[in-house]
Amino acid sequence: MKSMKKLLLIAILAAIVIVSAGTVSAGWFDFLGGSNSTSSNFDTNLTGEEVNLAAAASLKNAFDEKLIPMFQQKYPGVKVTPTYASSGDLQTQIENGLAADVFMSAANKQMNALADEGLVDNSTNLQFLENKVVLIVPADSTANISSFDDLKNVSGNIAIGDPESVPAGQYAKEVLNNTGIWSDVESKLSLGTDVTAVLNQVAQGSAECGIVYATDAKSTDDVKVVCEAPDSALKTPVIYPVAALKNSTDLNSTKAFLNFLQTKEAKDVFVEYGFTIHE
């Protein structure tokens, strides 16, 4: 009898563990309509709907060149309209009424701010991608720059994103502070409105060097990477969260788009463009 009671107790405890584990991810998967990240969960005959995507500038190439065409091939009746800018600018635009269904930020700071304001569907908020911060110079540069410490000796402009609104600039400032050279280089900084502007300054030679994401450096042959920011200089991981916004008007297409981003084929594209999938 005691043995039977013991077995019954074990079975009950096991059931509780299984139910609890399933609850952890229920919000995200309930929104998507199932636990399998395949586009077959949704009606591919959606028509007359639109996904308004607000995405960090560093995501533009991956979305425009591969991901949006792939999604629209699966859902020919859904139009994807992207808006690219710095994550800080996008945050402000969303706060001011930008018609956006999905927000993908280059940092948690902007996503968290919108969530605190009740503008994000928190059940869909996913820590999705990771990036790296790198120091770049023009491809034909002969400057003696091999580390962040060498920036103290740079005579020309050092391009970074504006730390007030551009996540790449916030990460750059963190690296420069943690390597102890912020005060040495502050007067040389040329602030870009987003990471693409920083990349262009270096590619065109108007800046002697710059600090961007690894994915941006990979997107052009006009720059070369000098070094990657050391882990000790970047305490904040470069995480890209993605979520649906509460003012989404076409919920079915928004679900389909978020589901598509979770498919292996979409993740493979992000990896192709230099991102890693946050696990």
Backbone torsions as a table, in degrees:
resi	resn	phi	psi	omega
1	MET	NA	-45.6	178.5
2	LYS	-60.1	-37.5	179.8
3	SER	-64.7	-39.7	178.8
4	MET	-65.2	-42.7	178.8
5	LYS	-62.2	-39.7	179.8
6	LYS	-63.9	-43.4	179.2
7	LEU	-64.4	-39.4	179.3
8	LEU	-64.4	-40.9	179.3
9	LEU	-64.0	-42.0	178.7
10	ILE	-62.1	-42.0	-179.3
11	ALA	-64.2	-40.4	179.4
12	ILE	-64.8	-45.0	179.5
13	LEU	-62.0	-40.1	179.1
14	ALA	-63.4	-40.0	179.5
15	ALA	-64.3	-39.6	179.1
16	ILE	-63.3	-42.4	179.6
17	VAL	-61.3	-43.3	-178.5
18	ILE	-64.2	-44.5	-179.8
19	VAL	-63.8	-41.7	-179.8
20	SER	-63.7	-42.4	179.7
21	ALA	-62.8	-38.5	-179.6
22	GLY	-68.2	-26.2	-177.6
23	THR	-72.0	-29.8	-175.0
24	VAL	-55.2	-46.6	-176.0
25	SER	-102.2	12.2	-173.8
26	ALA	-63.1	-39.1	-176.9
27	GLY	-57.0	-52.3	-178.7
28	TRP	-61.2	-48.4	-174.5
29	PHE	-74.8	-31.2	175.3
30	ASP	-62.6	-40.1	179.0
31	PHE	-63.9	-40.2	-177.2
32	LEU	-76.8	-16.5	175.8
33	GLY	94.4	14.3	178.4
34	GLY	162.2	168.5	-175.4
35	SER	-91.9	-6.4	179.8
36	ASN	-97.0	122.6	-178.5
37	SER	-82.5	69.8	176.5
38	THR	-130.8	143.7	-176.7
39	SER	-67.9	-10.1	179.8
40	SER	-69.8	-9.9	178.0
41	ASN	-68.4	-14.4	-172.2
42	PHE	-125.7	159.7	179.9
43	ASP	-73.4	112.7	-179.7
44	THR	-75.5	-0.1	178.5
45	ASN	-96.4	18.2	176.0
46	LEU	-55.3	130.6	-179.9
47	THR	-132.5	150.3	175.1
48	GLY	70.1	17.7	-180.0
49	GLU	-110.8	166.0	-176.0
50	GLU	-143.6	141.1	172.2
51	VAL	-111.1	115.5	175.4
52	ASN	-94.0	111.6	-174.6
53	LEU	-102.5	124.2	172.5
54	ALA	-107.5	111.4	-172.6
55	ALA	-133.6	146.6	177.8
56	ALA	-56.8	145.8	-175.5
57	ALA	-56.8	-31.2	-178.7
58	SER	-69.0	-8.1	179.1
59	LEU	-97.8	-5.9	-172.0
60	LYS	-55.4	-49.7	-176.1
61	ASN	-61.7	-45.0	-178.7
62	ALA	-63.0	-42.6	-178.6
63	PHE	-72.1	-49.1	-174.7
64	ASP	-68.0	-41.9	-173.3
65	GLU	-82.0	-31.3	-173.6
66	LYS	-129.0	-56.2	-165.9
67	LEU	-69.5	-45.4	179.8
68	ILE	-64.6	-45.9	175.4
69	PRO	-59.0	-38.7	178.9
70	MET	-63.9	-44.3	-179.8
71	PHE	-64.4	-44.7	-177.1
72	GLN	-70.5	-21.6	173.4
73	GLN	-70.0	-36.3	177.8
74	LYS	-76.2	-34.7	-177.4
75	TYR	-125.5	73.5	-175.8
76	PRO	-63.5	-16.2	179.3
77	GLY	-90.6	1.9	-178.8
78	VAL	-112.9	127.8	177.3
79	LYS	-96.6	130.9	175.7
80	VAL	-104.5	120.9	179.8
81	THR	-114.0	107.6	-177.4
82	PRO	-92.3	149.7	169.4
83	THR	-126.0	121.0	-179.1
84	TYR	-112.8	137.4	176.8
85	ALA	-170.0	-177.7	173.2
86	SER	-65.5	152.3	-177.6
87	SER	-62.1	-33.7	177.7
88	GLY	-65.6	-42.1	177.1
89	ASP	-64.5	-40.6	179.1
90	LEU	-65.0	-40.1	176.5
91	GLN	-56.4	-47.2	-179.5
92	THR	-63.1	-42.3	179.9
93	GLN	-63.4	-40.9	179.5
94	ILE	-66.4	-41.0	177.7
95	GLU	-62.0	-29.8	-178.6
96	ASN	-93.5	10.3	172.3
97	GLY	103.7	14.1	176.6
98	LEU	-54.8	131.8	178.3
99	ALA	-75.4	91.7	-178.6
100	ALA	-128.9	140.1	177.8
101	ASP	-100.8	-36.6	-176.8
102	VAL	-130.1	134.4	176.4
103	PHE	-118.4	128.5	175.1
104	MET	-126.3	110.4	-173.1
105	SER	-100.0	159.0	176.4
106	ALA	-91.7	5.8	178.4
107	ALA	-160.5	156.6	178.7
108	ASN	-72.6	-24.9	-175.2
109	LYS	-53.4	-49.3	-176.4
110	GLN	-72.0	-39.7	178.1
111	MET	-63.9	-43.2	-178.9
112	ASN	-64.6	-37.0	179.4
113	ALA	-63.4	-43.5	178.6
114	LEU	-67.5	-35.7	178.0
115	ALA	-64.9	-41.0	179.4
116	ASP	-63.5	-27.2	179.8
117	GLU	-88.4	2.3	177.9
118	GLY	77.4	21.8	-176.9
119	LEU	-98.8	-7.3	-176.8
120	VAL	-111.9	139.1	171.4
121	ASP	-77.9	96.2	-172.3
122	ASN	-62.4	-22.1	179.1
123	SER	-67.8	-14.5	-179.2
124	THR	-107.9	-3.2	-174.0
125	ASN	-69.2	112.8	-172.7
126	LEU	-122.9	130.9	171.1
127	GLN	-76.4	105.0	-162.3
128	PHE	-106.2	-58.0	-173.3
129	LEU	-119.0	164.1	172.4
130	GLU	-129.4	152.2	178.4
131	ASN	-137.0	173.2	177.1
132	LYS	-122.6	155.1	177.1
133	VAL	-104.3	129.5	-176.6
134	VAL	-131.9	157.4	175.1
135	LEU	-99.5	128.0	-177.0
136	ILE	-124.6	158.1	173.6
137	VAL	-135.6	163.8	174.9
138	PRO	-56.4	150.5	-175.7
139	ALA	-59.2	-32.0	-178.5
140	ASP	-97.7	14.7	-177.0
141	SER	-67.7	140.2	174.3
142	THR	-115.4	12.1	-178.7
143	ALA	-62.6	146.1	-178.8
144	ASN	-84.7	70.8	-179.4
145	ILE	-124.8	115.0	179.4
146	SER	-129.4	-3.2	-179.8
147	SER	-155.7	167.9	177.4
148	PHE	-64.0	-32.7	179.7
149	ASP	-62.1	-28.4	179.7
150	ASP	-68.7	-13.6	179.9
151	LEU	-64.6	-20.8	177.4
152	LYS	-62.1	-25.9	-175.9
153	ASN	-100.2	1.5	-179.6
154	VAL	-71.5	134.6	179.9
155	SER	-97.3	-23.0	-178.9
156	GLY	-92.1	-163.2	-178.9
157	ASN	-77.7	145.9	172.5
158	ILE	-114.6	114.3	-175.4
159	ALA	-89.0	129.4	171.6
160	ILE	-142.1	161.8	174.3
161	GLY	-69.5	151.7	178.3
162	ASP	-62.7	115.7	-177.4
163	PRO	-61.6	-17.2	-179.5
164	GLU	-72.3	-27.0	-174.5
165	SER	-139.7	-11.6	-174.1
166	VAL	-110.0	116.0	179.8
167	PRO	-53.2	-40.2	178.9
168	ALA	-60.5	-34.7	176.7
169	GLY	-71.5	-35.5	177.1
170	GLN	-65.3	-42.2	177.1
171	TYR	-65.9	-40.1	180.0
172	ALA	-61.9	-44.3	179.1
173	LYS	-62.8	-39.7	178.4
174	GLU	-61.2	-43.1	179.4
175	VAL	-64.0	-45.7	-177.8
176	LEU	-66.1	-35.5	176.4
177	ASN	-68.4	-45.6	-175.2
178	ASN	-73.5	-19.4	174.1
179	THR	-92.1	-0.9	174.4
180	GLY	76.5	21.7	-176.3
181	ILE	-119.9	6.5	-178.0
182	TRP	-54.5	-48.2	-177.4
183	SER	-65.6	-25.6	179.9
184	ASP	-77.6	-25.6	-172.6
185	VAL	-114.0	-9.2	-172.9
186	GLU	-54.7	-39.4	-178.0
187	SER	-71.8	-13.9	-177.7
188	LYS	-96.7	-4.7	-171.5
189	LEU	-74.7	135.6	172.1
190	SER	-112.4	113.9	-171.4
191	LEU	-90.4	126.9	179.0
192	GLY	-97.9	153.5	-178.6
193	THR	-75.3	-19.4	171.9
194	ASP	-159.6	175.6	-174.1
195	VAL	-67.8	-27.7	177.3
196	THR	-65.9	-38.4	177.3
197	ALA	-63.9	-38.1	177.5
198	VAL	-64.1	-46.4	179.0
199	LEU	-58.0	-44.1	-178.5
200	ASN	-65.5	-37.2	177.9
201	GLN	-59.3	-43.2	-179.3
202	VAL	-73.4	-43.2	-178.9
203	ALA	-60.7	-36.4	-178.1
204	GLN	-88.2	-5.1	176.4
205	GLY	83.9	6.5	178.2
206	SER	-78.5	-13.5	172.5
207	ALA	-125.0	141.7	-178.1
208	GLU	-71.5	-28.1	179.3
209	CYS	-162.0	174.1	-179.1
210	GLY	-163.0	166.7	-179.9
211	ILE	-120.4	118.1	-176.3
212	VAL	-138.1	-177.2	173.4
213	TYR	-81.4	153.5	177.4
214	ALA	-58.6	-35.1	-179.3
215	THR	-65.7	-35.1	178.5
216	ASP	-69.6	-43.1	179.2
217	ALA	-60.7	-33.4	-178.5
218	LYS	-73.3	-17.4	-172.3
219	SER	-80.6	-8.3	-176.9
220	THR	-145.2	150.2	175.8
221	ASP	-90.5	1.8	-176.9
222	ASP	-84.3	-4.8	176.4
223	VAL	-132.7	162.5	173.8
224	LYS	-133.9	148.4	-178.6
225	VAL	-84.7	128.9	177.9
226	VAL	-87.5	-47.9	179.3
227	CYS	-164.3	165.5	176.6
228	GLU	-100.3	146.6	178.2
229	ALA	-61.6	129.2	179.6
230	PRO	-67.2	150.7	-179.2
231	ASP	-57.7	-34.2	-177.8
232	SER	-68.5	-19.0	-178.0
233	ALA	-97.6	-8.2	-177.5
234	LEU	-130.1	91.7	-177.1
235	LYS	-76.8	-23.6	-177.7
236	THR	-96.9	114.6	178.9
237	PRO	-60.6	145.0	179.6
238	VAL	-85.9	89.0	-176.1
239	ILE	-105.8	137.2	175.5
240	TYR	-108.1	104.9	175.0
241	PRO	-86.4	156.7	176.2
242	VAL	-136.8	143.0	-179.7
243	ALA	-159.3	159.0	171.1
244	ALA	-82.7	148.1	177.2
245	LEU	-97.0	149.6	-174.4
246	LYS	-68.0	-21.0	180.0
247	ASN	-90.3	15.4	178.4
248	SER	-58.3	130.7	-176.7
249	THR	-95.6	-33.8	179.0
250	ASP	-107.6	83.5	-172.0
251	LEU	-63.0	-37.9	-178.8
252	ASN	-63.2	-43.7	179.9
253	SER	-70.8	-32.7	176.8
254	THR	-65.2	-44.0	176.1
255	LYS	-59.0	-45.2	-178.0
256	ALA	-62.9	-40.0	-178.1
257	PHE	-67.9	-45.8	178.9
258	LEU	-64.4	-38.1	176.5
259	ASN	-62.6	-42.3	179.4
260	PHE	-60.5	-41.1	-179.5
261	LEU	-61.3	-24.3	-178.8
262	GLN	-88.8	-1.7	178.9
263	THR	-76.0	157.7	179.6
264	LYS	-61.9	-38.4	-177.6
265	GLU	-64.3	-37.0	178.2
266	ALA	-71.9	-42.6	178.6
267	LYS	-61.5	-37.4	178.7
268	ASP	-62.3	-34.3	177.7
269	VAL	-66.8	-45.1	178.2
270	PHE	-58.2	-42.2	178.6
271	VAL	-64.8	-40.1	177.7
272	GLU	-57.6	-34.8	-178.5
273	TYR	-89.7	9.4	171.8
274	GLY	101.7	-2.6	177.7
275	PHE	-83.1	163.0	167.5
276	THR	-118.7	152.1	-179.8
277	ILE	-84.7	125.3	-179.7
278	HIS	-74.4	123.5	-178.9
279	GLU	-105.6	NA	NA
